[in-house]
Amino acid sequence: MFEVGSAPTSPETTKRRRLERLSGSNTIFITVGEAGESNAPTLPSCGAGFEHLTTIPKLIAADKTRYIEELDKEPAYQYLFLRPRRFGKSTFLQTLSDYYDETKRDSFDNIFRDLYIGQHPTKSRNSLLVLCFNFSGTPVLDNFDDTKKYFHKQMHLTLLAFLNTNQAVLSPIEGLMVADDMGSLTLQGVLSLVKRRGKELFVGVDEYDAPGNSALFSSDPGLYERVAEFFSTQFYGVIKEAVSQLIVVKYWLTGVLPAFRDSIGPLLAAHIISNESEYHGLCGLTDAEVQTIARAYLSSDIEPPALAETMRELQRRYGGYRFCAPGDEPLETLYNPQLVFTHLRGLAKNKSDLDPRDEIEAVHTARPKYDSK
């Protein structure tokens, strides 16, 4: 049974900082520092969430919120967005969560006022309950029963947190079965409760394909099919039914590869927008954005020849990503943000010859939230 805990604290307790656009850019901003704080600019580190991009002093980041306006134009909001690791997919999902969350209605100006979407809000702002899942850490073990146990426990913790956060609008909720060995049934119960209370959901799934990708490297040739079948019936099929009942009205998934989607029937309705030109820059940095960031981070008075050489090296190492179809209109190629940030931090520390292992670590592991130069 679900037991009501103590009254949840306000979901938005951190005051966001004022943001200033950097000269010549419509997207790159720096958070404004206060008296007594360091004047040294910082860059986002791996694992940093959306909240941190607007609360850490003197942090340089990119405003991608204009894409929310585009996404909300489509009546059928079921999107799958694919990019390589560390391109900012999780941060954008967190941005969507903050934007749609009705429990953060009173904090909208605090969070978004200096961002594009804060000045161009859509009708969907702060109108939904938000339920997000993260499968990036879901292990696919040789003993598949252990994987199932982990999934059920993960569901239990996620749904328990959701119920605690939304007690005020979902009460009374006593009697709902919330057990750590029946994740799918608990999910169905929570979705039914949301419907009975007349509420609607934004559901986000981060790294939807992580379990499938892990199974591909198993020595067990049948493991991938078992993983796909399990997640199809125990999770994605449940969410699909909630979409058809208009309980879930906005559905956003992130991942790396499209293959897992093709193995899961309930996901075939999700619209893959990864290769559409209007969403090309949703995650990643353009040449102009990288140049603005490099100039501001390394030094505002960096000599043009030095900046040009830095840009050539960044382009050679981390640029050249193009995700749209060959026939689409010409678009700027993109840079992997975390690799750019890692390289710039190295230059700021006077490392002219960076260890490639450091850059590999930046893409594949999470470091402490922020690293000042």
N, C-alpha and C positions, 0 to 999 in steps of 0.2 A: 504494500500500500504506500501511496505517496503521503509523506508527513510534512505538513506545512512548517517551515523553519521560521526563524526570526524574520522580521520584515526586511526585505532586501534593501540595500543601500541604493542611492540614486545611480542609475547606469551611467550618468555623465557627471563626474565630480571634478575632473581636471579642467582647469581653465586653459583654453587654447590661446596661443599667442597671435598677435597681429602679424600679418604676412605682408611682405613688400615684394613686388615684382622687380626682378633684376633688369637693369637697363637694356633695352632693345629686345626684350622677350615678353611674350604674352602668356607663357606657361611656366617659366622657372621663377621660383620665389625663394626668399630667405626669411626665416622666422626672426622677429625683432627681439633682440636681447634687452635685458634690463640693467639698471645701474649695478655695478659690482660683478656682473657676469663676464666671462671671457669673451673677447672680441674675435677669437679665432673661429672661422667657419668650420662646420662639420658636414659630413655626408652620411646618408643612411647606410646602416650596416645590414647584413643578412639577417632576416628574421624580424626586422623592424616593421611594425604595423602602422596603419593609417594614423592612429592617434598620435604616435610618436613624431610623425612628420610635421605636426602642427603644435607640438609642445616643447620640443628640445630647442634651446636657444641657439641662434645663428646656424640653423640647419638649412641646407640648400636642397630643394626637391622640386619635382614637377607636378603641376596641376593637371590631372587627367579627367577632371569632373565634367568637362563639356560632353564627354561621351555618354553620360547618364541621360542627358537631354535627347540624344539620338536613340538610345535604347528604349526610352519611354514612348517614343513615337509609334512603336510596333504594338498592336493589340495582343498578339500572341507572344508573350514574354517567356520563352523557353530557349535559353542560349547556352551553347557550349563554346568556350574560348580556350584555344590551345596555343601554348608558347613553350619554348625551352625553359629549363629551370632558371630561377632567379631573374626573371624578366619583370616581376612586379605583379603577377597574377593574384597572389594572396592579398597584397595591399589593396588592389582594386576591389576585391571581394569585400574586404573590411570597409572600404569607402561606401560601397553599395549598402552594406548592413547598417552603417550609421545613418545613411540618407533615408532609408525606408522605415527605420525603426520608430514606431509610434511612441515608445517609451522615452525617446529622446527629442520629442517635439519641442519641449521648452528650451532645449539646448541647441536648436538648429543654428541660430545666429552665432552662437559661441563657436560652433564647429566649422560652419561653412561660409561665414559672412565674407571672407576675403578670397574665396575660391569662385570659380566660374559659376558653378551650380548654385551657390548662395545668392548670386545676383540674377540668376535665370532659373528659379525653381520650377519644377513641374507639379502637376496636380497630385502626383504619387508621393510627394515628400512626407515622411513621418506618418504614413497611412496604414502600415502593416505591422504585424508581429514578425519577428525575424528568428529563423531557425537555421543554424549553419552547422555543417559537418565537415570534418577534416580527416581524410583517409591517408594522408601522407605518411603517418606513422603506423599504419595497420600492417602487422607482420603476416607474411604468408609462410607458414611453418610446414615442415615435413609431415607433422601430425596435423591434419587439417582440422581436427576437432579443437585443437588449441587456438587455431585462427578463428573459428566460430565463437569460442568463448571470449576472445579478445573483442570481437565485433559486438557481441551482446553487452559486454561491460562498457565499451565505448558509447554505445547507444544509451545505456543507462545513465552515464555521467552527463552526456550532452542534453538528454531530455530532462533530467533532473534540474540542471542549471536553467534550462528554458522555462520550466514550470516555476521555479523560484523567482526568476526575473519578472515573469508575467502574472504573478499571483493576483495582483489587483484587478486585472481584467478577465482572468479565467476562473476566479473563485465562484462557487465552492468547487474544489477539486479533490476533496477527500474521497477515498474509495477507488481512485484510479490505480490500477496495478502498475507499479514501476519496479521491476526486478532486474537484477543484473544478469539473468540467464534467459531473458525473453525479450530481447531488444526489438524485434520486429513487431510483436504483439503490443509492446508498450508504445511504439511509434504509431501504430494504428489507433490506439486509445487516445493518445495526445491529439492526433489529427481530428478525431471525432469530437473531442472536447472543444477544440478550436471552432469547429463548425457549429456546435450547439450554442456557443457563446456569440455567434454571429460575427466572428473575426475572420480575417484573411491573412495569408502568410506569404512572406518572401523566404524561399528556401535556397541556401547556397551550399554547394558541395565543392570543397577544395581538394584538388588532386584526385578527381574521380577515378582515374585509371591506375593509381598507385598499386592496388592489390593485383590487378591484372599484369602490370609490368613486372612486378616481383615474381609472379608465377611463371613468366616466360623463361626465366633463368633457372627454373627448377629441373632437377634430373628426372622428376616424375612427369612423364609425357601427358598424363591425364589431369594434372593439377589445374592447368589453365581453364579447362572446361568446367571443372568443379567450382572454381572460384567465380567464374562468370555466372554459372547457374545459381550459386548461393546469393550473390549480390543482386542478381536479377529478381529473384523471388522474395528475398528477405528485406530488400531496401528499395531498389529502383522501381519495382512493380508497385510497391505501396505508395511511393510518391506519385507515380503516374496516375493511380486511382484518385489521389487527392487533387491532382491537377484537373482531372475530368469532372470532379465534383465542385470545382471552383473554390476549394479550400486553399490550395497553393495557386496564387495568381501571378507570381513572378518566380522564376526558377533559373538559377545561374550556376553553371558548372565550369570548373577549370581543370586543365590537364595538360599532358605533354603530347600524347599520341591519340589518334582517332580509332585505333584498332579495337580497343576494349568496348567502345560504343557499339561497333558492328556486331559484337558478340552478345549484346544485351538488348533484347527486343524493346523493353520499356523506354530505352534512351533514343530510339530511332526518331522520335518526334522532336528531339532537341535540335535546334537550328545551329549548325556550326557556322560561326561568323568569323573564324580565324583568318580566312583568306579574302574577306570582303574589304575592298579598298577604303570604305568609310570608317572601318575600325582598325586600319593598319597600324596607327600610332597609339592605340589604346594602352599598350605596354611596350616599353622600350623607349629609346631616346633618339631624336634626330641629330643630324650633324650640327645644326644651329644650337640646339639645346645643349649638346655636349660642349660646344665651344663656350657658351655662356657659363656653364658650370665650371669648366676648367679655368676660365679667366677669373671668376669670383673666388674659387677655392685656392688656387695657387698664389694669386696676388692680383689685385686690380690693376697694378702697373706693370704686369708682365710684358716684356718686350714682344712686339709682333713676330719677329723671327722665331723666338722661343715658343710662342703659342702655336705658330704654324707647324713647327717641328713636332710639338706634342700632339697636335691634331692628326698629323700624318701617321704617327706611331699608333695612336688610338684607332684610327681607321683601319690600319693594317692588321691590328691584332683583334679588334672587337667589333668592327663595323661590317657592313655588307649584308645584313639580314633583310630579306624581302619576303613577305608572306602572301602577297596578293598574286592572283593568277597572271600569267604572262601577258594576256590581252588587256588587262586593266590599265587605266590611265597611269602614266609615270608617277611614281611615288618615291619619296626619299627613302634610302635604306636606313636601317635602324641599328643601334648599338645595344649590346647587353648591358643594362645599367650597373649591375654589381661588379662586373669585370672592369668597367670604366672607373667606378668609385675606388676599387682596390688599387688600380694602377695610379690614380691621382694621389691616393694616400701615400703610396710608395714614393712618388716624385716629391711630395711635400716633405718627406723624411730624407730627401737627398739620396734616394736609392735609384740610380740611373739604370741598373740592371736588376730587375725584379726576378725573384725566384718563381718559376712557373708553378711550383707546388703551392705557393701562397695564393695564386690566382685560381687554381683548381679548387682549393679549399673554400674560397669565397663563393663559388658557385654551388658546391655540394654540401656545405655544412652551414650551420647557424652559429654566428659569433655573438658576443655581447652586443646589446642594442646599438650603441653608438661608439664611434672611435674618433676622437678629435685629433687633429694633426699636431 
